[in-house]
Amino acid sequence: MPEILSALHYEYPPDMQERRAPYRDGHLALIAAWHADGRIVIAGALGDPPARGLLVFRDAAQAEAFTAEDPYVAAGLVVSRAIVPWTVVTPLPA
């Protein structure tokens, strides 16, 4: 049976790599904490240099709650964001 997760897409400004430095440790620590307790399934930056971020949660409420705590959002480094359902048809790792 497919599992439906929630994918949080961030779009970053073109100069994200230069602007993120003061907030990066806090952003990564938040991701690590949420991943450790199972709220984040997987997360990472898209592109080189990063133009977007993708974080996958068990449900949309968790994705929304994450944005309220994320230092990148608070600092205005997220140009736009969207939460979309993701139907996963392969088993997730244990």
Secondary structure, DSSP 4 states (H G I P E B T S, - for coil): --EEEEEEEEE--TTHHHHSHHHHHHHHHHHHHHHHTTSEEEEEEETTTT-EEEEEESSHHHHHHHHHH-HHHHTT--SEEEEEEEEE-SPPP-
